């Protein structure tokens, strides 16, 4: 879905959605592209039209997947946008990906003209907060098998789209444990 269609689903008129959508820059990136490096100061908001991205960080020398972002997902480096601090997360393209981006300060200019855009932004932030809260709960209180099932619920076709090493690190388990879970052991 393109950004204009996404905005229309958020109850914008077709004209308003098209006007806001034209401000976004559409780009396509190949698999393996580093969209954002760790410790970035990006002020951009990203909307995923197609493909799969992952946010990640390094713990010592180990690459850890933080979250996946598939079609119709919105990503924004909150630390950079709202706190003017480097975001500890990088953003990597796992499949050829088409994204729309716009600097957050540009989006803010539309808030006065489109109050529903500001409301949508708050809703997206609350959704992100809920997602992180849910992920924290899952990581603290669920078994590896339950985390795997939760992941499949949230990302139904992730096993076809992401490397198993990224999936295992997202779940906080080794690839051997992931293989055992997948085999039903």
TADAGI-V439348 format. One record per pair of residues at least 24 apart in sequence whose C-alpha atoms are under 7 Angstrom apart, sorted by the first residue. I is the first residue (numbers start at 1). GAP is how many residues later the second one is. D is the distance in Angstrom with one decimal. If there is no record, write none. Layout:
I;GAP;D
I;GAP;D
This chain:
1;48;5.4
1;71;6.7
2;47;5.5
24;76;5.7
24;77;5.3
24;78;5.0
25;75;5.2
25;76;5.3
25;77;6.4
26;73;5.8
26;74;4.4
26;75;6.7
27;71;5.6
27;72;5.6
27;73;6.4
28;69;5.5
28;70;4.2
28;71;6.4
29;67;5.7
29;68;5.3
29;69;6.4
30;63;6.9
30;65;6.8
30;66;4.5
30;67;6.5
31;62;5.2
31;63;5.2
31;64;4.6
31;65;4.7
32;60;6.5
32;61;5.3
32;62;5.9
33;59;5.9
33;60;5.3
34;57;6.1
34;58;4.6
34;59;6.4
35;56;5.3
35;57;5.6
35;58;6.8
36;54;5.1
36;55;4.8
36;56;7.0
37;53;4.4
37;54;6.5
38;49;6.5
38;50;5.2
38;51;4.9
38;52;4.1
39;47;4.6
39;48;4.8
39;49;4.8
39;50;6.6
40;46;5.1
40;47;5.4
41;39;5.1
41;44;6.6
41;45;4.9
41;46;6.4
42;35;6.7
42;38;6.1
43;37;6.1
43;38;5.0
43;60;5.3
43;61;5.6
44;32;6.4
44;57;6.1
44;58;5.3
44;59;4.0
44;60;5.5
45;30;6.0
45;31;4.7
45;56;5.5
45;57;5.5
45;58;6.1
45;59;6.1
46;28;5.5
46;29;5.1
46;30;6.2
46;53;6.4
46;54;5.6
46;55;4.5
46;56;6.9
47;25;6.4
47;26;5.8
47;27;4.6
47;28;6.5
47;52;5.5
47;53;5.1
47;54;6.4
48;24;5.3
48;25;5.4
48;26;6.5
48;50;6.3
48;51;4.6
48;52;6.6
49;49;5.4
49;50;5.4
50;47;5.4
50;48;5.2
51;44;5.2
51;45;5.6
51;46;4.2
51;47;6.5
52;41;6.2
52;42;5.4
52;43;5.3
52;45;6.3
53;38;6.7
53;39;5.5
53;40;4.6
53;41;5.4
54;37;5.7
54;38;5.4
54;39;6.7
54;40;6.9
55;34;5.8
55;35;5.4
55;36;4.5
55;37;6.5
56;33;5.2
56;34;5.3
56;35;6.5
57;31;6.4
57;32;5.1
57;33;6.3
64;105;5.2
64;106;6.5
65;101;5.7
65;104;5.6
65;105;4.7
66;104;5.8
67;103;7.0
94;68;6.5
145;36;6.2
147;24;6.3
